[in-house]
Amino acid sequence: MSDIFISRQPLINRQNRILGNRLNMHPRSGATPRDAAVVLQSLGDDWPANEKPIFLNGGGIPWDAELPEWEAPPNATFELPGAAFAASGAAALVSGLQSAQLSLCLMVDEHAKTAFASGVAFRFIGLDAKRFPPPQMKTLAAQTQPHGIGVAFNVPDRQAFQDCLNAGLNAAASWFFKMPSGAPAKAISPGQAQIIRIMNLVRKNAEVKEIEAALKQDVTLSYKLLRYINSAGFGLSCEIQSFRHAVTILGYEKLNKWLSLLLATASKDPMAQAQMHTALCRARLMEILGQGLVDKNEYDNLFITGAFSMLEVLLGITMDKVLETMSLPEAIGDALLGRGGVYGPFLDLAIACEGEDGEAIATQAGMLGLSADAFNRAMMKALSFAETIQF
């Protein structure tokens, strides 16, 4: 079986929330549809068990009549180009798709009419923002709307995202929200400063009553912290009722990991929910990838590194300004400032899997001695974990 690394993209809806996710397969030469089916089947229990659609882009592997061999979860949606319905094996493909009753997304091209005439039902209609400018996309959206829900792909920036919505599409799969929405602020806000103060107190092992007093200055912080800790992804057997209870059950080191999420809640960006989801995916992915590669005591630091990697966008302030107010281990700071260090390769890999370069993902994974299977499983676990956290 050929190695196939998988990258991901979130699907953003009109409310700026994550409607679903897109998985892009990056096959090495010689990969077949059967190889892709085996890779997808191997993900097994790590597949996110929710109703949010997960789009599957074969990355050059032609989905053909063998596609139904994979027992696809209910939330899996396969992207198919219109050209597949004009190829020599179209009849077998149509027959297989109709009998398997899979959820499908037709990627619009010059053969779209042939695909619509095939009798195959499409749940989604995909339009590539790189291929179709806004005026043409509006026309195509109107023409294809009767055939499925319109989704844009490869949206370059926030304005293009708005153009897609204005054209009548319902969502977009892209990373445009990772770019800052304006000029960097000169300093952190009072609310952000308060969260950092609490984190510094925890890291310095201050008295519980001193930390509780700081939390009580902003009741919403206590509420958010307890909601994060009690999310299903944390896996606790009992519900945490108070900060003092959290210290008893978790200890300061574990608690600091969850406090790191509070800083992200200070964002006023309209895309904050998607940005936080991304930060949490990075955090959990780095934590999983580090297992067996770094000391157990450093797992939480990997999580915090991933969680903080989106702070420039979330807080609208440069990373060096954020870090100069925080008491963090040098290894975290080095990774966040691009200086490498112990955690740098893990962060580089977490960021690489948000891109379109499969070779970059393979290279970064190879530096850590990770196989495609180990990496793909870790990424799916991270995605599943992020879906359980209540923002």
N, C-alpha and C positions, 0 to 999 in steps of 0.2 A: 504493500500500500504506500502511495506517495505521501510525503509529509504535507499537511495542509494547515497553515496557521490561520486563525480567525481574528479579524478586527471587528469593531462595533461602531455604530452610530445611534444616537437617540433620535426618536421621532417626536418632534415638537408640535403641539396642536395650537389652536387659536388662542387658548388661554395661557400660552407659554409654559405648558406643563408637558411632561413626558407621557405621550400616548402609547408608545411602544418602543421597540428597538430594531435595529437592522444589523445583521451579521454578514460580513463580507468575507468570503473564503479566498485564501491566497494560495493556490496550488502550485507545487513545483511542476516541472515539465513531465508530461506523461500521465498526469492525474486523470482519472476517468470518473464518470458519474457514480460508478459503484464505489470508488474510493471515497467520494464525498458522502455517500450514504453511510458507509462504514464509520467515518469520522463523526457524523451527526448522531448515529446510533450509539457511539461510545460515550457521548456526553450524558446519556441516561439520566440518573437522579439529579445531576447538576443543572439540568434544564430548568429555567424559572417556571415555577408552578403557579402562574396567575393567568388572567384573561388578556393581558396586554399582548397585542400581536407582535411576533418576532419575524421580520422579513429576512429571507435568505437569498443572498446574491451569490451565485455560483462562481463569480470571478473568472469567467472564461470557460468553466466546465459546462458543457451544454446539458441542461436538464433534458433527459430523453425518456423513453418508455420504461427505463429501469428505475426511474425516480420513485414510483410507488413502493419499491422494495423497503424503503425506510418507513417504519411505523411512526409517522410524524405526530407530535403532540398537537392538540386542538388549536393552540395559539400560533402554530408555525404557518407562515405564508411564503410561498415560493415566487420569486420574481422570474418572469419569462419574457424574453423579447418577442416582438411580433414576428421577427424573422424565423423563429422556431416553427411557426405555423405555415411557413412557405417553403420549408426545407423538404428534402426527399423522404424523411421519416416522420412527416407531420401526421399522417393517418394513424400510425401506431401511438404517437404521443397523445393525440386527441382521445383515442380509445382508452389509453391508460389513465389519463387525467379524469375522464368522465366516470370511469369505474371506481377510481380511488376517492373521488369527491374531496380533493385537497383545496385548501384556501390558496388562491392565486392572485398575483399582482401582474398585470400586463404592462411591460415597459414599452411605451409608445415609440414606434418608429414607422418607417414607410410601409410596413406590412401590417399595421394595426387593423385595417379593415378586414384583412384576411383572417386575423385572429378572432375578431368579433363575429365573423360569418361562420366560424368553425363549430359553433354550438357549445363551446366551453364557457362556463360561467366564471367571471372574474369578480373578486370581492373588492380589489383595489385597482386603480389605474395610475401608473407611475409616469411622471414627466421629468426629464433631466433638465435642470436649470442651466447647465452648461451648454446644452444643445438648443434650447428654445428660449429666445428673449421674451420679456414680459408680454408684449402685444400678441405674439404667436401663442404663448402659453395660455393666454386668456381665451383665445379662439379654440385651442385644442381642449381646454378644460370644459368649455361649453359643449363641444362635440362629443366628448367621451363621458360626460357626467351620467348619462343614462346607463352606462355599462359598469360603473363601480365608483368607489370613493376615491377622489383625486388626491394624490400624494406627490410632493416634489422631492427630488433628490439632488445632491451636490449643490446646495444653496450656499453661495459664497459669503454673504454678509447679512446684517439685520435688515437693511433696506430691501435686499432681494427677497428675504423671507416675507416681508410685508407685501411686496409686489406679488408674490405667489398667492398669498391670502386674498389680495384684492382681485386676483385673476379667477378666484372661485375655488381654489384648492383648499383642502381641509387641514393639511399638516405638511411638515417638511422634515426629512432626515438629513441632518448635517451637524457641524460643530460651530456654526457661525456665532453662537452665544459665548464662545470662549474668548472672543475679542472684547477688550474694554469698550464701554459705551461712551466714554468721554475722556478728557484729560485727567491724569492722576491727581488725587488730592494731595495737599501738602502735609497733612497730618491725620492721624486716626481720630475718629469721633469720640465724644465722651462715653457713649454706649460701648463702643469697641474697647476703649481703655479699661472700662470696668470689668469686662470679660477677661481681658489679659491679666488684670490684677488678680482675679480669682484663680486663674490658671497658675500664675506665679506663686500664689499662696499654697496651692496644692503641691506643686513641684518642690517647694521648700519644706513640705510636711508641717505646715502651720497647724495650730490648734483647730479642732473641728469647729468650736464655737466662733472663732475668728472668720473662718471661711463661710459659715452659715450666716453670719452678720453681713458679710459682703454680698451674698446671694439674696438676702432679704431686701436689699436696697433696690432690687428689680425683681418683682415677683414672677414676671414672665420667664426669666432665666431659669428659675427653679422648676417651673412647670415644663419648659422645653427639655431641660436636662433629664427630668424623671421620665418624660415621654420617650426620649431616645433610649434610655436604659431599659425601659419596659417594652420596647419594640420586640417583635417576634425574633428578629435576627440575632438578638443578644443571647437568647436561649436560656434565660434564668428560670428556675423552677418556682420562684415566688416573686410576687410583685414588690418592687422597691417603693416604700411609702415616704421616705424623707431623705435628705442629704446625709444625715447621721446614719441612717439605715444603709445607704449606699456605701459609705465608708466601711461599715462593718462587713458587708457582704463582698465588696469588690477590692477594698484597699485603695490607697492613694494612687498607685501606679496605673491600675485599670481605670480608675475614675478620671484621671488626667486625659486618657484617651477619649473619653466621651465628652469631656469639657471642650476638647478641641473642636467638636462640632458646633458648639455654641457660637464660636467666633464667626462662623459662616452665616449664622442667622441674622447677623447685624447688617447684611447687605440690603440695599434699597433697589437693586437692579431688578427690572421686570422679569429677567430671566434667572432670578436667584434660585428657583426650585430646580431647574435643569442644571445649573452650575453646582449646586450642593449635591445633587445626585451623582454628577461626574466626580466630584471630590471624594465622595464616599466610595464609589466604585474603585477609584485609584487607591484609596486607603486600604480597603479590604483586600484588593488584589496584591498590593505590596506585602501585606501581612501574611497572606497565604504563600506567596512566592518565597518569602524569607524562611519558611519552616524547613529546618534542616540545613540552611545555608548561613544563618547567623545564630547567635546565642538566643535562647528562649526569652531572656530578659530584654531583648531588643525588638521583639515582635511589635510591642506597642509603639515603639519609636518609628517603625516602618509605617504603621497605621497613621500616626500623627503627621509624618512627612507627606503621605498621600493626601490627607485631609487638608493640609495647609498649602498644597501645591496650587490651589485655585484662589488663594487669598488676594492676589493682585487684582483679579477680575471681580471677586465677590465684594471686596472692600474699597476698590477704586484707589488703591495706594500702592506704591512700589514695595517690593518684597523687602528690600533693605530697611525701609522705614518701619515695616511691621516687626521685623525680627529684632531691631535694636531695642524694643521695649519688652522683649520676652526672654525668660530664662530657659533656654532650650539647649540640649546637648549639641556640641559642635558638629557632629555628624549630620544632624537634621538641617542645621543652617547651611552646611556645605552643599548638601543636595539641593536645597531650595534656591540657593544662589548660583547654581550651575557649576559648582566647583568639584563635582564628583563625590569623592569619599566613599565610604562603605555603602551608603544607601543610594548613591547616585545611579548605579546601573538598574536598580529596581524601579526608580522613578522614571528613568529613560524608557524602560520597557512598558510601564503603565501608560506613558504618553504615546509611545509608538503604536500601541494597539488601537489608538483613536485616529490613526492616519490611514492612508491608502497604500502604503509601501510595505508589501509583505516581506520583502527582503530585509527591510529595517527591523521588523518584528523578529524574524528568524535570527538575524545577527545579534540583536540584544538578548534574545532568549539563549542563544548559544554561548554568550559571554557568561551567563549564569549556569550553564550546563543543563538547561531545561529542554526537554523534548517538546514537539508540537502538541502532543496529547496532554502533557502535564500543564503546559501553558493554557491551552484551550479550556481544560477543566477548571483551572484556577479563575480564568476570566468569567466563566459562566457562574461559578460560585459567588464571585464578587458582585455580579449583576443581580443574582438572586437575593443576595444579602441587602443590597441597596434598595431593592423593591420593598423590603420589609420594614424599613425605617420610616417613621411618621414625621414628615417635615413640618 
